Structure formats: structure tokens, C-alpha cells
Amino acid sequence: MSDVSMEKLVSLAKRRGFIYPGSEIYGGLAGTWDYGHYGSLLAYNIKDLWWKHFVEERDDNFAMTTPTLMSEAVWQASGHLDGFADPLIECNKCKHRFRGDQLEDKKKCPDCGGKLGEEKAFNLMLPVQLGSVEGKSNTAYLRGELAQGMFVNFKNTLDTLRPKLPFGLAQIGRAYRNEISPRDFLFRVREFDLMEFEYFVKEADWEKYFEMWKKEMWKWIERVGIKKNMVSELEVPEKDRAHYSKRTVDFEFDYPFGTKELYGLAYRTDYDLKKHAKASGLDLTYSDEEGNKFIPHVVEPTFGHGRTILAVMLSAYNEDKERVWLSFKPEVAPIKVAVFPLLRNKPELVERADEIYKSVKSYIPNTLWDDNGNVGKRYRRQDEIGTPLCITIDFETLEDKAVTVRDRDSMAQQRVKLDELENYLKKKLNG
């Protein structure tokens, strides 16, 4: 279990402009969170890195973008309207609702002590009324997963790209689930981003590619800066697997509230394509080079974006008697470099510092100007933001054309000549 308390992390996230409670000025809305400047930059950097790792640096995954609104027929065919549910128990006295699988005592209410009702299935899909069609309500659904958008575009992909198996369709996008009891910061929420792809294979090859993607997911965990010693694999038993899965491995993380799911790797067989082929009446078969026609099977790696952010922040969190710092990897750090004039009331220093700041920002875009408070306070603030390097321009700079570069993790300071600064910074940030 993580050594960091959730209270400390949530406090830091709000104090430094990472993440705020959704609709906070009106008392908040459970299961929603707003991202401030640094949180938005961190979130974007993680998405960008994921896209590089799983799409841009490969030849077998293709990009896909689909709407958050999808036809009721999609979810009926996929089985989500019948099988996408959590066990719900309601208190007969206070009317509070709980997930049955999270209660130790399913007879006594943990809030008021009243008697709990019978457990029943609660569907997580969120319906939306889109006006009327010939006087009747037109129901659509906010998607609960990204996968169906890729499945309903399988034929379009075959017709336009002519891909050869194996290949994947990758997407980053928003999903919604009507959680009974959202909790634990970013872990269980009602609105969230997913990063996932559907990888289409021959049935005989699914185990090979399942193992391949398991290894690739471990590589991603290391690359994004999640501590590998805080992650473990769980072979999900049949009774706990989704209705479409024949095998699922969960990558679990040691959160402060316990060891819980971080990512999932599922073998969805040909379940989804068969269901959509039957419901739509379209031919969703694939023809290989020998002329054999068949419906491909699917291996699906799924990455929760919010859970990634949470795991990255928990992995990066460090604290001693003097300071708190987030040791983000440079690729995902919201700010890469901060530039300080030693004193904000000395025009000659400010002018030179501004020149250096603009120069650094031209080749490292996520560079920050900071002249608020003394240098020590600026260092501590940047440490909590997770900025890897800080540059201080002092009076000596005016004479020796060199600056002081301070490392976030070691706090070591080094004097660097201005004509060597660009190469020095890039080398430090790129490893």
C-alpha cells in the first residue's frame, strides 16, 4: 500500500492547481473533478505520451475518434443494457445507496444502522433524451466504454485502410458511468477519459498477442513513471469478468485505500463483432490473403486516464522534513523548466532573466517564469509542481554569462554557460 495518504495528495493537488472538486462553489458534484492549469498539462502530457507509445511509434495501431453519444441499438447489441451493472443495495431507513460488493454487512446500513434492502442489479449506462422522432422519445446513451465505437467502425476501417491482421484501432476519449458510490479521488468517478485500443487477431493467435500486450503494458508503466514495485497482476476469475471477456488480467496498483485495478487486459473473443453483425445485418468478416473469411477475435488493453494520473502522482510523491516534491519524469512533468531572476526589483536582473526565459521557452515550450517570493520559496513551489529544473539569473550572470541550474530531485546546483545552456537542458530532460 502507498505510503502517501490521500489527504496529503488531494491537498497538494488543490493547493498547487492540479485538481479541484467539480462544481465546488455550489457544494460539489460527487464523482466529478476539475483540472487546473498544472493538472491539465499533466493530463495532456500523459495522453500525448500514451499516443506516442501505442500509436505513433508503432505500425499496427490506427487512430479512431468516435462520439460520446451513441445509438441505443449499439448498446443493446453489445449487451451493455442487460449486463453492464453493479450490485445495488438501498437502506430502507435513510435511503442511502451502496454497492453490494463493498459492504461487509449486507443487512445493516453503515450510515444509520437501519435495515438494508435486497441486492439488485443497477445498470451503469447513462441515457440521454435527444428530442423526439415522430412524437416518440429518441433515447441515446453516453458511452460507458470506447470499444463499441471501434467495433461499429470495423467495416469502415477495412474498406478504407485495407489493413492486414493483426491490427488495432486506438482511441482516447471521454466515457461515463452512473456509479452508485463514486469515491477515492480520481479512482472511481462518473465522467472520465479512457485510453484504449481493440487489437484484431486470428483466433489461433490470441494467446500470443495477449502475452505481447501484457509485456507492452509493463513497458508503458515504467515509461510514464508509475513505480513497478507498486503494480501487480491479477488473473480475474470467470465470475468477476465482464460479460464479453473470456480472459482478463488486471494490473493492480497499491493505492492508499488498498490494492485496486489500474489497467485491464481482456480477451473479448469475437463476441462484439458477431453481436453487431447479427443486429445490423452487415457482413463484418475479414478476408485474409488466402481468401478465408472469418470474424477476427479481439485483445483489448484498457488504460484509465484518471487512474494513470493518480498512480503517477502517488509514485512521484516524496516528502522529508524540509520539503515535498513530485519526481515526475520529464516527459509528463507539467513544467519542464522554471526561470527566476534572483531579485524582482532589480531591473537589470529582470531584463536579462526575461531574455533567457524567452530563449529557453523557444526550445522548451513548457517553461515557466517565476519571480514571486524569495528563491527558496520558489524552489519549494516548483518542487511541489514537479518541475525538474530551475534556472536562477543573478548578478554574476551579468558578468560571467552563466546561470545556476538546480535539479529538483537532488537539489544539486550547477553553473552553466549561456552558450551551453540549450544542450545542457535538453540532455538533462531527455536522459
C-alpha positions in Angstrom: 0.0 0.0 0.0 1.2 3.5 -0.8 3.0 5.4 2.0 1.2 8.6 0.9 -2.1 9.5 2.4 -5.0 10.5 0.1 -5.5 13.6 2.3 -1.9 14.8 1.6 -2.2 14.2 -2.1 -5.7 15.8 -2.5 -4.5 18.8 -0.5 -1.4 19.2 -2.7 -3.4 18.7 -5.9 -5.7 21.6 -4.9 -3.0 23.8 -3.4 -0.9 23.7 -6.5 -3.6 24.0 -9.1 -3.7 20.4 -10.3 -7.2 19.2 -9.5 -10.3 20.7 -7.8 -13.7 19.2 -6.8 -16.3 19.6 -9.6 -18.9 22.4 -9.2 -17.2 23.2 -5.9 -18.7 26.7 -5.4 -22.1 25.1 -5.4 -21.2 22.3 -2.9 -19.7 20.0 -5.4 -21.0 17.1 -7.6 -19.8 13.7 -6.5 -17.7 11.8 -9.0 -16.6 14.9 -11.0 -13.3 16.8 -10.8 -12.0 19.9 -12.5 -8.4 20.1 -13.7 -6.5 23.4 -13.1 -3.5 24.6 -15.2 -0.9 22.1 -14.0 -3.3 19.3 -13.8 -4.4 19.9 -17.4 -0.8 20.0 -18.5 -0.1 16.7 -16.7 -3.2 15.1 -18.2 -2.3 16.2 -21.7 1.3 15.1 -21.4 0.2 11.6 -20.3 -2.3 11.3 -23.2 0.4 12.6 -25.6 2.9 10.1 -24.3 0.4 7.2 -24.5 -0.4 8.1 -28.1 3.3 8.2 -28.9 3.9 4.8 -27.2 1.0 2.9 -28.6 0.2 4.6 -31.9 2.9 6.9 -33.4 5.8 4.6 -32.6 4.1 1.5 -34.0 2.8 0.4 -37.4 -0.1 -1.8 -36.3 -2.4 0.6 -34.5 -4.6 3.1 -36.3 -6.3 6.2 -35.0 -10.0 6.4 -34.3 -12.3 9.2 -32.9 -16.0 8.5 -32.1 -18.8 10.4 -30.4 -19.6 10.2 -26.7 -23.3 9.8 -27.8 -24.2 6.5 -29.4 -27.4 4.9 -30.6 -29.4 2.8 -28.2 -29.1 0.0 -30.7 -25.3 -0.2 -30.2 -25.6 -0.8 -26.5 -28.5 -3.2 -26.9 -26.4 -5.3 -29.4 -23.3 -5.2 -27.2 -25.1 -6.5 -24.2 -24.4 -3.4 -22.0 -28.1 -2.6 -21.5 -28.5 -6.0 -19.9 -25.1 -6.9 -18.5 -23.3 -3.6 -17.6 -24.3 -3.4 -13.9 -23.2 -3.2 -10.3 -24.9 -4.7 -7.3 -27.1 -2.0 -5.6 -28.4 -2.2 -2.0 -30.6 0.6 -0.6 -31.2 1.4 3.1 -34.9 1.1 3.9 -34.5 3.9 6.5 -32.1 6.6 5.2 -32.4 5.6 1.6 -28.7 5.8 1.1 -27.4 3.5 -1.7 -24.3 1.3 -1.6 -22.5 -1.2 -3.8 -23.2 -4.6 -2.5 -19.7 -5.9 -3.2 -18.3 -3.2 -1.0 -20.3 -4.0 2.1 -19.1 -6.3 4.8 -22.6 -6.5 6.4 -25.3 -6.6 3.7 -28.1 -6.4 6.3 -27.2 -3.3 8.4 -26.7 0.2 6.9 -23.2 1.6 7.6 -24.6 5.2 7.8 -27.7 5.0 10.0 -27.8 1.4 11.2 -31.1 0.7 9.5 -32.1 -2.4 7.7 -30.8 -2.8 4.1 -33.0 -3.9 1.3 -32.4 -6.7 -1.2 -29.5 -6.6 -3.6 -30.4 -5.8 -7.2 -28.5 -5.0 -10.4 -28.0 -1.3 -11.2 -27.2 -0.5 -14.8 -24.3 1.9 -15.1 -25.2 3.4 -18.6 -26.4 7.0 -18.7 -29.4 7.5 -21.1 -29.9 10.8 -22.9 -33.1 12.1 -24.5 -32.4 13.7 -27.8 -35.7 15.3 -28.6 -38.4 13.5 -30.4 -38.8 11.4 -33.6 -42.4 11.3 -34.9 -43.7 12.1 -31.5 -41.7 9.5 -29.7 -38.7 9.9 -27.4 -35.4 9.2 -29.0 -33.1 7.6 -26.5 -29.3 7.6 -26.9 -26.6 6.8 -24.4 -23.4 8.4 -23.2 -20.8 5.7 -23.8 -19.7 3.6 -20.9 -16.6 2.5 -22.9 -14.7 3.4 -26.1 -14.6 -0.1 -27.6 -18.0 0.0 -29.3 -17.0 3.0 -31.3 -14.2 0.9 -32.8 -16.4 -2.1 -33.4 -19.1 -0.3 -35.3 -16.4 1.2 -37.5 -14.6 -2.1 -38.2 -16.1 -2.4 -41.7 -15.3 1.3 -42.5 -11.7 0.6 -41.5 -11.5 -2.5 -43.7 -13.0 -0.6 -46.7 -10.7 2.5 -46.4 -7.4 1.3 -45.0 -7.3 -2.4 -46.1 -5.3 -3.4 -43.0 -3.7 -6.8 -42.6 -4.2 -8.8 -39.4 -3.1 -8.2 -36.7 -4.0 -4.5 -36.4 -5.6 -2.3 -33.8 -7.9 0.7 -33.6 -6.8 3.2 -30.9 -8.8 6.0 -29.3 -8.5 8.4 -26.4 -11.9 9.8 -25.3 -14.4 10.5 -22.6 -16.7 7.9 -21.0 -19.5 8.0 -18.5 -20.8 5.6 -15.8 -23.6 6.2 -13.4 -21.5 5.0 -10.4 -23.5 4.1 -7.3 -20.9 5.5 -4.9 -18.1 7.5 -6.6 -15.1 7.7 -4.2 -11.3 7.8 -3.7 -10.5 10.9 -5.6 -9.8 10.1 -9.3 -10.2 6.3 -8.8 -14.0 5.9 -9.2 -15.8 8.8 -10.9 -18.8 9.3 -13.2 -17.0 11.1 -16.0 -13.5 10.1 -17.1 -11.1 9.6 -20.0 -10.1 6.3 -21.3 -7.1 5.3 -23.5 -7.6 2.0 -25.2 -7.4 0.0 -28.4 -9.1 -3.0 -29.9 -6.5 -5.3 -31.4 -7.9 -7.7 -34.1 -6.3 -11.1 -34.5 -6.9 -14.6 -35.8 -8.4 -16.8 -33.1 -5.4 -19.2 -33.1 -3.1 -16.2 -32.3 -5.0 -14.6 -29.4 -2.8 -16.0 -26.6 0.4 -14.9 -28.4 -0.8 -11.3 -28.7 -2.3 -11.3 -25.2 1.1 -12.0 -23.8 2.7 -9.5 -26.2 0.4 -6.7 -25.0 0.9 -7.7 -21.3 4.6 -7.0 -21.8 4.0 -3.8 -23.6 1.7 -2.6 -20.8 4.6 -3.1 -18.3 6.9 -1.1 -20.6 4.3 1.7 -20.5 4.0 1.6 -16.7 7.7 2.2 -16.5 7.8 4.9 -19.2 5.1 7.0 -17.7 6.7 6.9 -14.2 4.5 4.5 -12.3 6.6 2.6 -9.7 6.7 -1.0 -10.9 7.0 -2.4 -7.4 3.6 -0.9 -6.6 1.9 -2.8 -9.5 0.9 -6.4 -9.6 -1.1 -8.7 -12.0 -4.4 -10.3 -11.0 -5.9 -13.1 -13.1 -9.6 -12.2 -12.9 -11.8 -15.2 -12.1 -14.7 -16.0 -14.5 -17.4 -14.9 -12.1 -15.8 -11.4 -11.9 -15.1 -10.9 -15.6 -17.1 -8.7 -17.9 -19.8 -10.4 -19.9 -17.7 -10.2 -23.1 -14.4 -11.5 -21.7 -13.0 -15.0 -21.9 -9.8 -13.9 -20.1 -8.9 -10.8 -18.2 -5.8 -9.7 -16.4 -6.0 -6.7 -14.2 -2.9 -4.6 -13.4 -3.5 -3.5 -9.8 -1.8 -0.6 -8.1 -1.1 -0.1 -4.4 -3.3 2.9 -3.7 -3.5 4.4 -0.1 -7.0 2.9 0.1 -5.9 -0.5 -1.0 -4.7 -2.6 -3.9 -7.2 -1.9 -6.8 -7.4 -2.0 -10.6 -5.2 0.3 -12.6 -5.4 -1.2 -16.1 -7.1 -4.1 -17.7 -6.2 -6.5 -20.5 -9.1 -8.5 -21.9 -9.6 -11.2 -24.5 -13.0 -10.3 -25.9 -13.1 -13.2 -28.4 -15.3 -12.4 -31.4 -18.2 -11.5 -29.1 -18.7 -7.9 -30.1 -18.3 -8.1 -33.9 -20.6 -11.1 -34.0 -23.3 -9.3 -32.0 -23.1 -6.2 -34.2 -23.1 -8.3 -37.4 -26.3 -10.0 -36.3 -28.0 -6.9 -35.1 -27.1 -4.7 -38.0 -27.3 -7.3 -40.8 -23.9 -6.2 -42.1 -21.1 -8.5 -43.1 -18.3 -7.9 -40.6 -16.0 -10.7 -41.7 -12.3 -10.3 -42.7 -10.8 -11.9 -45.8 -7.2 -13.0 -45.5 -4.7 -13.3 -48.3 -5.7 -17.0 -48.9 -9.3 -15.9 -49.3 -10.5 -17.3 -46.0 -13.4 -15.3 -44.5 -13.8 -15.1 -40.7 -14.7 -12.7 -37.9 -11.5 -11.7 -36.0 -11.0 -12.1 -32.3 -10.0 -9.1 -30.1 -7.4 -8.5 -27.5 -8.1 -5.2 -25.6 -5.7 -3.2 -23.4 -7.6 -0.5 -21.5 -6.0 2.4 -19.6 -7.9 4.6 -17.3 -6.6 8.1 -17.7 -7.6 9.5 -14.3 -6.2 6.3 -12.6 -3.0 6.8 -14.5 -2.7 10.4 -13.2 -3.4 9.2 -9.7 -0.8 6.4 -9.9 1.7 8.8 -11.4 1.2 11.4 -8.7 1.4 8.8 -5.9 4.5 7.3 -7.5 6.1 10.7 -7.8 5.2 12.0 -4.3 8.2 12.5 -2.0 8.4 14.2 1.4 11.0 14.9 4.0 11.4 17.4 6.9 12.2 20.3 4.6 10.0 19.9 1.5 7.5 18.0 -0.6 8.4 17.2 -4.2 6.8 15.4 -7.2 9.5 13.5 -9.1 7.7 13.4 -12.4 9.5 12.0 -15.4 10.4 15.0 -17.6 8.1 13.6 -20.4 5.0 14.1 -18.3 6.0 16.9 -15.9 3.6 19.9 -16.4 6.5 22.4 -16.3 9.9 21.3 -17.6 12.0 24.4 -16.6 11.3 27.4 -14.4 13.3 30.7 -14.8 14.0 33.0 -11.9 15.5 36.5 -11.6 17.3 36.5 -8.2 15.5 39.7 -7.3 12.3 41.0 -8.9 13.1 44.7 -8.0 16.4 44.9 -9.9 15.6 45.9 -13.5 19.0 44.8 -14.9 18.4 41.3 -13.5 14.8 41.1 -14.6 15.7 42.3 -18.1 18.4 39.7 -18.5 16.3 36.9 -17.0 13.4 37.8 -19.3 15.8 37.4 -22.3 16.9 34.0 -21.1 13.4 32.9 -20.3 12.2 33.7 -23.8 15.2 31.9 -25.3 14.6 28.8 -23.2 10.9 28.8 -23.9 11.6 28.9 -27.7 13.1 25.3 -27.5 11.3 24.0 -24.3 7.7 25.3 -24.6 6.7 24.2 -21.1 9.0 26.8 -19.4 7.7 29.0 -16.6 8.6 32.5 -15.4 8.6 32.7 -11.6 9.6 35.8 -9.6 7.1 35.5 -6.7 8.8 35.4 -3.2 12.4 34.6 -2.4 14.3 32.0 -4.3 13.9 29.4 -1.5 10.1 29.7 -1.7 10.2 29.5 -5.5 12.2 26.3 -5.3 9.7 24.7 -2.9 6.8 25.8 -5.1 8.4 24.3 -8.2 9.2 21.1 -6.3 5.6 20.7 -5.4 4.6 21.3 -9.1 7.2 18.7 -10.1 9.4 21.0 -12.2 12.7 19.1 -13.0 15.0 22.1 -13.4 15.1 25.7 -12.2 17.4 28.4 -13.6 18.4 31.4 -11.5 19.8 34.6 -13.0 21.9 36.5 -10.5 24.3 39.4 -10.6 27.2 37.1 -11.6 25.3 36.3 -14.7 25.7 39.8 -15.9 29.5 39.3 -15.7 30.3 35.7 -16.5 27.3 34.9 -18.8 26.4 31.8 -16.8 23.4 30.8 -14.8 22.7 28.5 -11.9 20.7 25.3 -12.7 19.1 23.5 -9.8 18.0 19.8 -10.0 14.6 19.0 -8.4 15.4 15.6 -7.0 19.0 16.0 -5.8 18.8 19.8 -5.2 22.3 20.0 -6.7 23.2 23.3 -8.3 25.5 23.7 -11.3 26.8 26.8 -13.0 26.2 26.6 -16.8 27.4 28.9 -19.5 24.6 30.5 -21.6 26.1 29.3 -24.8 25.9 25.7 -23.4 22.5 26.0 -21.7 20.3 24.6 -24.5 22.3 21.4 -24.9 22.6 21.0 -21.1 18.9 21.3 -20.5 17.9 19.0 -23.4 20.4 16.4 -22.2 19.1 16.6 -18.6 15.4 16.4 -19.7 15.9 13.7 -22.3 18.0 11.5 -20.2 
